[in-house]
Amino acid sequence: MNQIKRIPGRQAEIGEGMALLRFLPQRQQRMIGAWCFLDHAGPVEFAAGHGMRVGAHPHIGLQTFTWMLEGEVMHTDSLGNQQIIRPGQVNLMTAGYGISHTEDSLPASQRLHAAQLWIALPPEFSAIAPAFAHHADIAVWQEQEVQLSLLVGEYGGRTSTCRVYSPLLALDLKAAQAQTIRLNLVPAFEYGVLVLKGSMQIENQTFDETELAYLPVGGQEVKLSLAAGTQVLLIGGEPFAQPILMWWNFVGYSKHEIAQAQHQWEAGAERFGSVAKPDARRLVAPALLWREE
Ligand code: MN
């Protein structure tokens, strides 16, 4: 394992000025497997009366994946789901053909810390029916004195119940005391390791929260040394076969498909339904940067 790449996060904002670090997509690394978007939000402490508020917005062609570390967020979507997500839980929303949703931290929840990712759907699943799943049943176990939580895929003989549409992994690792752990890798997968809290060494290279470590395909195992109190997120997958287009909250395979989704959102089309939240702001897409065919 010698070609570890450093991907620095860039400052970004969501939902009325909540600052975060965005690690995917970036020029030097668009995706890791089907993982096409990776935000590390917080930890932040909101001033009284403030919080995260993300108004109604649409998605197509992807799944949104939320891994909660601190705080409580209400998810409301156009399928009629209303779900609070709490620490140690995962929300997995499949946009497929089209969905819209809002995300708001609960008023009593003054802190927020989460990882939010998108998973691109392969072309044959790109327009499947939308769905939402809340996972409070995450498998958690100890290995080499590190606490592992399997969020997506298979590891150590366990299989996550999160339904995804390409070979993927998401594994959370937490060490109370300084520990070194060797993890088995799938040689066909590329991987990213993000420090959520603390610091780590991968094969003797030091990383903190500001940089994502990228591991190319071909690895059999990796040695992670976690400082006391460190938590990291390992994601992986088979390099995605098809180039995707990402625009605003849409993933697709043609500009036409994305422009159509945007026009339908702007027209209030039935495709994206409506979120049963009367006070929700409706987010406006940025103007398309290309001429339509
Ligand atoms: Mn969203």
Residues whose N, C-alpha, C, O or C-beta is under 5 A from the ligand:
A	BS01	MN	none
